[in-house]
């Protein structure tokens, strides 16, 4: 899916993601607009950089981060699992 976005302008890419994100967090309206284009990125942690992981694993208020860095091994499976975990956490918070 991501490869298909490379043919779009930055504005179109932001619009596609913003629509879904703003439906959940309307306060982000007008605050999104950064696009970084990378083809085929391989995860890399510089020495000592993994020390920041515990901070990234905690929610930032109502925002729950997801990515391969959230679990033990950087992989697509961990990225998908962390996304599922983040979604479950957001849904649980909405029920409370």
ChimeraX commands (.cxc) that place a marker at each C-alpha (Angstrom):
marker #1 position 0.00,0.00,0.00 radius 0.5
marker #1 position 2.73,2.50,0.93 radius 0.5
marker #1 position 4.44,2.13,-2.46 radius 0.5
marker #1 position 1.23,3.28,-4.12 radius 0.5
marker #1 position 1.39,6.57,-2.21 radius 0.5
marker #1 position 4.72,7.58,-3.78 radius 0.5
marker #1 position 2.94,8.80,-6.90 radius 0.5
marker #1 position 0.80,11.22,-4.88 radius 0.5
marker #1 position 1.66,14.74,-3.79 radius 0.5
marker #1 position 2.50,15.37,-0.13 radius 0.5
marker #1 position -0.83,17.17,0.25 radius 0.5
marker #1 position -2.73,14.13,-1.07 radius 0.5
marker #1 position -0.87,11.76,1.25 radius 0.5
marker #1 position -1.56,13.95,4.29 radius 0.5
marker #1 position -5.24,14.30,3.28 radius 0.5
marker #1 position -5.68,10.51,3.11 radius 0.5
marker #1 position -4.25,9.90,6.55 radius 0.5
marker #1 position -5.69,13.06,8.10 radius 0.5
marker #1 position -9.28,12.15,7.25 radius 0.5
marker #1 position -9.19,9.04,9.44 radius 0.5
marker #1 position -7.05,10.56,12.17 radius 0.5
marker #1 position -9.18,13.71,12.48 radius 0.5
marker #1 position -12.35,11.62,12.69 radius 0.5
marker #1 position -10.92,10.26,15.96 radius 0.5
marker #1 position -9.00,13.35,17.12 radius 0.5
marker #1 position -10.80,16.42,15.68 radius 0.5
marker #1 position -8.46,18.74,17.61 radius 0.5
marker #1 position -5.71,17.82,15.12 radius 0.5
marker #1 position -7.52,19.64,12.30 radius 0.5
marker #1 position -5.02,21.89,10.51 radius 0.5
marker #1 position -2.05,20.55,12.49 radius 0.5
marker #1 position -0.93,17.72,10.19 radius 0.5
marker #1 position 1.33,18.07,7.20 radius 0.5
marker #1 position 4.67,16.33,7.53 radius 0.5
marker #1 position 5.54,13.63,5.03 radius 0.5
marker #1 position 8.81,11.75,4.94 radius 0.5
marker #1 position 9.30,9.58,1.90 radius 0.5
marker #1 position 11.40,6.45,2.34 radius 0.5
marker #1 position 11.47,3.49,0.01 radius 0.5
marker #1 position 12.28,0.21,1.69 radius 0.5
marker #1 position 13.56,1.24,5.08 radius 0.5
marker #1 position 15.48,-1.21,7.25 radius 0.5
marker #1 position 15.15,-0.66,11.02 radius 0.5
marker #1 position 18.36,0.51,12.64 radius 0.5
marker #1 position 19.07,1.55,16.21 radius 0.5
marker #1 position 22.25,3.50,16.82 radius 0.5
marker #1 position 24.20,2.56,19.95 radius 0.5
marker #1 position 22.35,3.75,23.05 radius 0.5
marker #1 position 19.22,4.82,21.14 radius 0.5
marker #1 position 17.09,1.92,22.34 radius 0.5
marker #1 position 17.15,3.59,25.77 radius 0.5
marker #1 position 14.30,5.83,24.53 radius 0.5
marker #1 position 11.99,2.87,23.92 radius 0.5
marker #1 position 10.37,2.77,27.37 radius 0.5
marker #1 position 9.22,6.37,26.86 radius 0.5
marker #1 position 7.80,5.59,23.42 radius 0.5
marker #1 position 5.90,2.60,24.76 radius 0.5
marker #1 position 3.67,4.72,27.03 radius 0.5
marker #1 position 0.63,6.60,25.70 radius 0.5
marker #1 position 0.82,10.35,25.21 radius 0.5
marker #1 position -2.54,11.26,26.69 radius 0.5
marker #1 position -5.14,9.82,24.33 radius 0.5
marker #1 position -2.51,8.99,21.68 radius 0.5
marker #1 position -1.11,5.46,21.66 radius 0.5
marker #1 position 1.96,4.94,19.47 radius 0.5
marker #1 position 2.41,1.84,17.34 radius 0.5
marker #1 position 5.36,0.48,15.44 radius 0.5
marker #1 position 7.88,-2.32,15.29 radius 0.5
marker #1 position 9.84,-0.66,18.12 radius 0.5
marker #1 position 6.98,-1.23,20.57 radius 0.5
marker #1 position 7.72,-4.91,21.10 radius 0.5
marker #1 position 10.87,-7.01,21.33 radius 0.5
marker #1 position 11.99,-7.58,17.73 radius 0.5
marker #1 position 11.64,-5.08,14.89 radius 0.5
marker #1 position 9.42,-6.84,12.36 radius 0.5
marker #1 position 6.21,-6.35,10.43 radius 0.5
marker #1 position 4.51,-8.77,12.80 radius 0.5
marker #1 position 5.49,-6.67,15.82 radius 0.5
marker #1 position 4.39,-3.50,14.03 radius 0.5
marker #1 position 0.97,-5.05,13.32 radius 0.5
marker #1 position 0.65,-6.40,16.86 radius 0.5
marker #1 position 1.52,-3.04,18.38 radius 0.5
marker #1 position -1.08,-1.38,16.15 radius 0.5
marker #1 position -3.68,-3.84,17.36 radius 0.5
marker #1 position -2.63,-3.24,20.98 radius 0.5
marker #1 position -2.86,0.54,20.49 radius 0.5
marker #1 position -6.32,0.22,18.94 radius 0.5
marker #1 position -7.53,-1.94,21.83 radius 0.5
marker #1 position -6.15,0.57,24.34 radius 0.5
marker #1 position -7.93,3.45,22.62 radius 0.5
marker #1 position -11.21,1.53,22.51 radius 0.5
marker #1 position -10.87,0.62,26.19 radius 0.5
marker #1 position -10.30,4.26,27.08 radius 0.5
marker #1 position -13.42,5.28,25.16 radius 0.5
marker #1 position -15.50,2.80,27.16 radius 0.5
marker #1 position -14.39,4.30,30.48 radius 0.5
marker link #1:1,2 radius 0.2
marker link #1:2,3 radius 0.2
marker link #1:3,4 radius 0.2
marker link #1:4,5 radius 0.2
marker link #1:5,6 radius 0.2
marker link #1:6,7 radius 0.2
marker link #1:7,8 radius 0.2
marker link #1:8,9 radius 0.2
marker link #1:9,10 radius 0.2
marker link #1:10,11 radius 0.2
marker link #1:11,12 radius 0.2
marker link #1:12,13 radius 0.2
marker link #1:13,14 radius 0.2
marker link #1:14,15 radius 0.2
marker link #1:15,16 radius 0.2
marker link #1:16,17 radius 0.2
marker link #1:17,18 radius 0.2
marker link #1:18,19 radius 0.2
marker link #1:19,20 radius 0.2
marker link #1:20,21 radius 0.2
marker link #1:21,22 radius 0.2
marker link #1:22,23 radius 0.2
marker link #1:23,24 radius 0.2
marker link #1:24,25 radius 0.2
marker link #1:25,26 radius 0.2
marker link #1:26,27 radius 0.2
marker link #1:27,28 radius 0.2
marker link #1:28,29 radius 0.2
marker link #1:29,30 radius 0.2
marker link #1:30,31 radius 0.2
marker link #1:31,32 radius 0.2
marker link #1:32,33 radius 0.2
marker link #1:33,34 radius 0.2
marker link #1:34,35 radius 0.2
marker link #1:35,36 radius 0.2
marker link #1:36,37 radius 0.2
marker link #1:37,38 radius 0.2
marker link #1:38,39 radius 0.2
marker link #1:39,40 radius 0.2
marker link #1:40,41 radius 0.2
marker link #1:41,42 radius 0.2
marker link #1:42,43 radius 0.2
marker link #1:43,44 radius 0.2
marker link #1:44,45 radius 0.2
marker link #1:45,46 radius 0.2
marker link #1:46,47 radius 0.2
marker link #1:47,48 radius 0.2
marker link #1:48,49 radius 0.2
marker link #1:49,50 radius 0.2
marker link #1:50,51 radius 0.2
marker link #1:51,52 radius 0.2
marker link #1:52,53 radius 0.2
marker link #1:53,54 radius 0.2
marker link #1:54,55 radius 0.2
marker link #1:55,56 radius 0.2
marker link #1:56,57 radius 0.2
marker link #1:57,58 radius 0.2
marker link #1:58,59 radius 0.2
marker link #1:59,60 radius 0.2
marker link #1:60,61 radius 0.2
marker link #1:61,62 radius 0.2
marker link #1:62,63 radius 0.2
marker link #1:63,64 radius 0.2
marker link #1:64,65 radius 0.2
marker link #1:65,66 radius 0.2
marker link #1:66,67 radius 0.2
marker link #1:67,68 radius 0.2
marker link #1:68,69 radius 0.2
marker link #1:69,70 radius 0.2
marker link #1:70,71 radius 0.2
marker link #1:71,72 radius 0.2
marker link #1:72,73 radius 0.2
marker link #1:73,74 radius 0.2
marker link #1:74,75 radius 0.2
marker link #1:75,76 radius 0.2
marker link #1:76,77 radius 0.2
marker link #1:77,78 radius 0.2
marker link #1:78,79 radius 0.2
marker link #1:79,80 radius 0.2
marker link #1:80,81 radius 0.2
marker link #1:81,82 radius 0.2
marker link #1:82,83 radius 0.2
marker link #1:83,84 radius 0.2
marker link #1:84,85 radius 0.2
marker link #1:85,86 radius 0.2
marker link #1:86,87 radius 0.2
marker link #1:87,88 radius 0.2
marker link #1:88,89 radius 0.2
marker link #1:89,90 radius 0.2
marker link #1:90,91 radius 0.2
marker link #1:91,92 radius 0.2
marker link #1:92,93 radius 0.2
marker link #1:93,94 radius 0.2
marker link #1:94,95 radius 0.2
marker link #1:95,96 radius 0.2
view
